[in-house]
Amino acid sequence: MHPVEESGEAELKLHAALMESPRRAVSEPELQSVEDKDAEHNYRVILKFRDKLLAAGTIEGCYMSLFKGTVDIPPMFVDQLAHVVLRNLLDGAEDPLRLRAAELFYREQKATIQEGHALLADLETVEMHASGNRYGSIGRLIVEAQGDLAKVDLDVLDRANAAIYWERESRHDTVISVTFGRPALDALCQVMQAWIFHFLKLETKIKPVRKIEEAPWAWHIGLDAESSAILNQLWAGEQIDQGRMRNILAIFALQFDDPSAMRADIRGRVVYLALSCTPEGTVHMKPQNLLTNLPLNEA
């Protein structure tokens, strides 16, 4: 079928007009003239996102504005904004572990825990290759949770082999360990510190901890929905069964360099963070929680 007949003349005209002038206003009659109603819907979604970007003026401003009410753009766009921000934020970074850890901010991960090891692999890559061939070993281990870690050859990034990341960055086929004491966990802390400073201009120190010693603690932030739910229940004194507690992959302690930036009633106290997987083993980090849920002094 000829492209004009397949796409529709009105759609092609609108597409050409937007390519020539991406910021141009699009009228309701123009949108309604698109014959393919799925395409019309897609244009509305994209234009709504574009208008948010234009109104905010900056990528960061647009990102922050999304969480002041109901998020009304597709989650993919939220992740893409985080990706763009981190690409700028980490430009020139020489530590591959920091770059790989930063992928948690905008790409879902698949977690597996075996014999005390907590490994994260890119979810999309795992799903693409779980059936075998090139990356089958990752898929078999992480999707099916079979085999012995000591017997399976995985490309787990560590200090000794971190350089392989540079040639494979776009393939998303490396694995990191978020087990306590592993360097990738420290790298994730550094990225979170840089993320907070970039948006809020606040210096913080974040470090991994084995568990929360305080009872009760002053403040917590879940870095994903599962962590938020578990921490809320624990803080309220509810019992969590051990099976669900094993969903928690890592716990962090955050402290402000300047305690006066905190709410007065908990000034100087530790803020605890947690990263978890769902019961199905998916990790979907919400980096916006680091910005919107901090106990900041309103002044």
RAHU-V640518 format. One line per field, one symbol per residue. phi: phi as a letter, one per 20 degrees, with the letter a starting at -180 (. if undefined). A space follows every 10 residues. Layout:
phi=???
This chain:
phi=.fgfffenff ffffgfffff bfeffdffgf ffffffffff fffffffffg ffffffncff ffgfffdeaf fdcgggffff fffffffffd gnfdefffff fffffccfdd dccblneddc cffffgffdf fplgdfffff fefeldndgf ddedeefbgf cgffffecgf eldddcddfg neffffffff fffffffged ldecccbfcf aeefbeeebb ceeafffgff fffffeneed ffffgfffeb ccddcefdgf fegffcgnee dedbccdfge nedcfdffff dedfeefff
